[in-house]
């Protein structure tokens, strides 16, 4: 009889990730995480723990490292600390399908609005003072949007420690970059349909007009911030209500229609909607850090330091924009009143987070 050719018996060890005991490991539903609600949502199924973590299942440690020896996603990349970063869930529940659907619908809405505006030549009824504002200052807003999207949120989403957090920040980056592109394409469209419209003037305005120096400095400082949580906080909690919404809502969307322009508010209204859902994830993220049983008090103290550092830059940037309010022919809203609304919005965000503006900081 021939000898058996059967190979050696397989010996199962506990060296693999499968040996770990985790939430749901005994469940017949095979959930490996604790859902936010009674049942896991599609968003959670396709997002939670897609990025492995040595603290969760990746027992062999990170599979790669940077040249300086830092491996994977290092928690030292922010001053914020959390007992469990994986608790965070994006309240917007954004994942790749919902992102593509929303962005496609956004572009479809813009293209439809432009098609009607072009066919009806609505630009003929625009007040000439408003045409000049759109040519210079409204078009210049593409630059801070691009800077925040490419140089602030794109690096921040790479450094965030969990897939749930960096997904939310990544969507924020995509919103900014899409809006910057929308404004660039809109500028080209206006160059084709409005006689003598200078489609390149916004570049000189952004670089050389003193009213934009404060915004440029603020954005460039944000871009140079290595702490991903600080950059996200300083942008969405401070810069956006004091500068972003001030310009988008309290200038463009207030002044456009009375000067005959019903097209531009379509683009800027979508950008304001973008900020609303990006603010929602930001509040949930920092509320989680403030409420942390172990690190909450220290996190809150550090956020106070960030407020002290960043608020003066956004206040200065906002106040330097004041001359823009005097350029349209019809004075719809005084800058002082617009800025008061921006301050109230900012203070309401801090109140919801349970934060107070440091006494040494003036709005």
KOLLO-466108 format. One line per field, with one value per residue (C-alpha): x, y, z; residue in three letters. Coordinates in steps of 0.001 Angstrom, whole numbers, plus 500000, padded with zeros to 6 digits. Layout:
% KOLLO-466108
X = X ...
Y = Y ...
Z = Z ...
residuo = Ala ...
END
This chain:
% KOLLO-466108
X = 500000 501321 502286 499841 500578 498495 500345 501007 498047 497228 497980 495750 497457 496229 498573 495882 493282 490613 491628 490389 487191 485250 481788 479432 481901 479318 476436 474794 474310 478116 478356 481914 481076 478433 475996 474825 471185 469431 470686 473708 473016 474411 476751 478142 478427 480584 482556 483213 486632 487341 490608 492172 493618 496115 493759 490985 491748 495079 497104 500275 500498 500617 501830 503728 505563 506874 510555 510783 509424 505891 503525 500032 497790 499472 497322 500061 499103 496626 496591 493081 492803 489989 489235 487872 488148 485937 482819 482393 479704 479043 475482 475181 476044 478085 479590 480683 477234 475541 478492 478277 474496 474569 477412 475817 472499 474321 476057 472828 471035 473776 473905 470151 470175 472991 471326 468149 470079 472149 469187 467204 470261 469277 472651 471420 469326 472160 473094 476539 477799 476893 478572 481769 481353 480907 483884 486146 485077 482475 484794 487694 485913 486982 490497 489788 487447 490174 492800 490646 489696 493153 495474 493394 490786 492636 495674 493391 491390 494604 495731 492433 492751 489621 487871 484674 486386 488525 485529 483601 486543 487184 483617 484268 487316 485312 482592 485135 486946 483687 482452 485777 485473 481839 482900 485759 483441 480785 483380 484180 480479 480003 483055 481268 477878 478610 480393 483735 483534 487146 487348 490893 490413 489660 493271 494647 491977 492841 496561 496680 493427 493884 490309 491366 494668 493068 491247 494425 496443 493781 493588 497365 497816 495174 496972 500209 498598 499911 497294 494350 491800 492947 492719 489211 488089 489615 488021 484530 483913 485674 486532 483352 480772 482876 484152 482685 479017 479531 480574 478415 475148 475356 476827 476327 472923 471624 472825 472489 468719 468044 470617 468875 471004 469061 471784 474718 472661 472044 475747 476221 473070 474449 477716 475771 474028 477461 478570 475467 476158 479915 479187 476991 479836 482202 479903 479439 483185 484168 481220 482535 485959 484532 482330 485149 485233 489015 490251 487251 488416 491848 490363 488056 490989 492929 489920 489924 493544 492589 489829 492287 494718 492387 489462 491555 492631 489047 487786 490485 489740 486013 486456 488829 486037 483878 484586 483001 479577 479759 480428 476973 474619 471820 472810 470732 472472 475024 478274 477789 474464 475902 478830 476483 474634 477955 478916 475582 475998 479513 478381 475497 477953 480135 477070 476010 479503 479477 482429 482911 484862 487970 487644 490752 489269 487099 484729
Y = 500000 503451 505881 508647 511948 513931 517069 518052 519066 522761 524311 527328 529848 533019 535250 536592 539293 536579 535713 539054 539293 542363 543884 541504 538633 536292 537716 535748 539032 539240 542935 543719 547186 548778 550712 554172 553129 549813 548502 549374 551780 551310 554209 552355 549054 550579 553018 551796 550154 550133 551702 549102 550215 548369 549111 547346 544014 544911 542848 542796 546605 549066 547543 550666 553666 557026 557808 559227 555988 557238 554407 554503 557136 558644 560103 562664 564532 566527 567933 566535 563207 560692 557596 556080 557896 555235 556496 559282 558921 561481 562777 563287 559608 560383 557477 557130 556587 559452 561716 561048 561444 564747 566228 565110 566674 569866 570172 569352 572145 574650 573655 573949 577409 578549 577110 579084 582240 582003 581296 584212 586495 587608 589305 592298 593410 593280 596630 597671 598196 594611 593299 594942 593352 589904 590451 591365 590352 587622 585800 586282 584047 580997 581454 580992 578109 576371 577080 575616 572580 571702 572945 572603 569854 567531 567189 567069 564140 562157 562705 561985 558705 556836 556225 557765 561061 561341 560453 563422 565790 564428 565332 568809 569100 567917 570493 573297 572206 571697 575182 576752 574997 576109 579728 579382 577907 580512 583225 581804 581649 585311 586243 584782 586406 589849 592336 593547 591246 590721 587094 587383 590480 588389 587150 590664 591505 588433 589172 592970 594463 595308 594267 590634 590712 589567 586651 585602 585690 583713 581004 580765 580411 577683 575903 575973 574398 570823 569802 568382 568964 572535 573299 571831 573683 577016 576812 575469 576959 580324 581335 580111 581984 585148 585375 582692 583126 586859 587155 584422 585061 588628 590102 587998 586528 589815 592087 589971 589878 593616 594278 591945 588853 585694 583351 583904 583139 579643 578823 580518 579002 575536 576530 577605 574230 572591 574492 573497 569773 570266 572242 569361 566813 569386 569977 566243 565641 568345 567636 564066 565398 567849 565156 562594 561335 561132 563932 566278 568994 569242 569181 572044 574029 573565 574690 577848 578415 577895 580494 582973 582378 582195 584543 587738 586647 586014 589230 591239 589471 590162 593843 594383 593238 596213 598340 595616 596442 600005 599083 597945 600768 599756 599589 596622 595883 597851 596074 596724 594878 592038 591639 591666 588705 586920 587472 586108 583037 582456 582858 580424 577788 578244 577999 574717 573349 574563 576887 580488 583155 584013 587381 588774 588202 590936 590470
Z = 500000 499038 501784 502607 500851 503278 504449 508030 510176 510274 513647 514440 516716 518397 516378 514062 514471 514607 518156 519503 521486 520465 520609 518803 518541 520104 518111 515310 513423 513011 513918 514965 516323 518509 516279 517246 517027 517619 514293 512189 509355 505851 506599 509617 507760 505022 507189 510723 511089 507352 508480 510861 514163 516397 519300 517413 515702 514042 516515 514436 514550 511663 508401 507317 508726 507606 507218 510744 512201 512837 511948 510484 512046 515097 517875 518609 515438 517527 521060 521472 523289 523356 525385 522177 518846 517271 519062 516508 513864 511135 511758 507978 507422 504320 502408 498803 497274 499125 498324 494588 494538 496413 494384 491103 492097 493078 489717 487905 489747 488912 485255 484903 486478 484182 481094 481743 482625 479448 477166 478597 478818 482299 482759 480753 483713 486226 487716 486491 490045 490865 487710 488949 492387 490853 488558 491464 494967 494424 492019 494436 496946 494955 496342 500079 499241 497256 499914 502684 500623 499331 502084 505262 505023 502635 504960 508027 506697 506172 509745 511530 513487 512342 509052 510420 511223 508105 505927 507324 506895 503391 502393 503805 501534 498527 499201 499309 496163 494277 495210 494212 490848 490523 490982 488489 485838 486626 486129 482675 481849 482773 480688 477661 478285 479784 477492 478861 481877 482996 484037 485400 487567 490660 490732 491139 493695 495788 495669 495868 497202 500929 501762 501194 503088 506339 504709 502914 506128 507985 505313 504945 508713 508784 505947 507967 511068 511560 514154 512166 514945 515504 511779 511611 514752 513739 510290 510939 514383 513976 510405 508738 510866 511253 507646 505393 506232 506625 502982 501457 503294 504559 501380 498259 499086 500484 497689 494539 493932 494477 491756 489297 489952 490761 489478 491817 494968 493572 493858 497203 498684 497964 499663 502744 502784 502565 505640 507601 507298 507797 510941 512133 512058 513578 516553 517134 516961 519433 521729 521926 522919 525461 527029 527297 530889 531013 528765 528435 530815 529193 525696 526635 528012 524788 522731 524843 523820 520183 520522 522009 519149 516148 516821 516404 512901 511772 513387 511598 508311 508639 509467 506545 504195 505201 502051 499879 501373 500009 496378 495131 494168 496520 500179 501281 504574 506546 507278 510999 510926 508829 511215 514210 512680 512145 515784 516990 514810 516155 519757 519200 517933 521016 523256 521668 522269 525865 525231 526295 524459 526510 528241 526578 523108 521561 518650
residuo = Unk Unk Unk Unk Unk Unk Unk Unk Unk Unk Unk Unk Unk Unk Unk Unk Unk Unk Unk Unk Unk Unk Unk Unk Unk Unk Unk Unk Unk Unk Unk Unk Unk Unk Unk Unk Unk Unk Unk Unk Unk Unk Unk Unk Unk Unk Unk Unk Unk Unk Unk Unk Unk Unk Unk Unk Unk Unk Unk Unk Unk Unk Unk Unk Unk Unk Unk Unk Unk Unk Unk Unk Unk Unk Unk Unk Unk Unk Unk Unk Unk Unk Unk Unk Unk Unk Unk Unk Unk Unk Unk Unk Unk Unk Unk Unk Unk Unk Unk Unk Unk Unk Unk Unk Unk Unk Unk Unk Unk Unk Unk Unk Unk Unk Unk Unk Unk Unk Unk Unk Unk Unk Unk Unk Unk Unk Unk Unk Unk Unk Unk Unk Unk Unk Unk Unk Unk Unk Unk Unk Unk Unk Unk Unk Unk Unk Unk Unk Unk Unk Unk Unk Unk Unk Unk Unk Unk Unk Unk Unk Unk Unk Unk Unk Unk Unk Unk Unk Unk Unk Unk Unk Unk Unk Unk Unk Unk Unk Unk Unk Unk Unk Unk Unk Unk Unk Unk Unk Unk Unk Unk Unk Unk Unk Unk Unk Unk Unk Unk Unk Unk Unk Unk Unk Unk Unk Unk Unk Unk Unk Unk Unk Unk Unk Unk Unk Unk Unk Unk Unk Unk Unk Unk Unk Unk Unk Unk Unk Unk Unk Unk Unk Unk Unk Unk Unk Unk Unk Unk Unk Unk Unk Unk Unk Unk Unk Unk Unk Unk Unk Unk Unk Unk Unk Unk Unk Unk Unk Unk Unk Unk Unk Unk Unk Unk Unk Unk Unk Unk Unk Unk Unk Unk Unk Unk Unk Unk Unk Unk Unk Unk Unk Unk Unk Unk Unk Unk Unk Unk Unk Unk Unk Unk Unk Unk Unk Unk Unk Unk Unk Unk Unk Unk Unk Unk Unk Unk Unk Unk Unk Unk Unk Unk Unk Unk Unk Unk Unk Unk Unk Unk Unk Unk Unk Unk Unk Unk Unk Unk Unk Unk Unk Unk Unk Unk Unk Unk Unk Unk Unk Unk Unk Unk Unk Unk Unk Unk Unk Unk Unk Unk Unk Unk Unk Unk Unk Unk Unk Unk Unk Unk Unk Unk
END
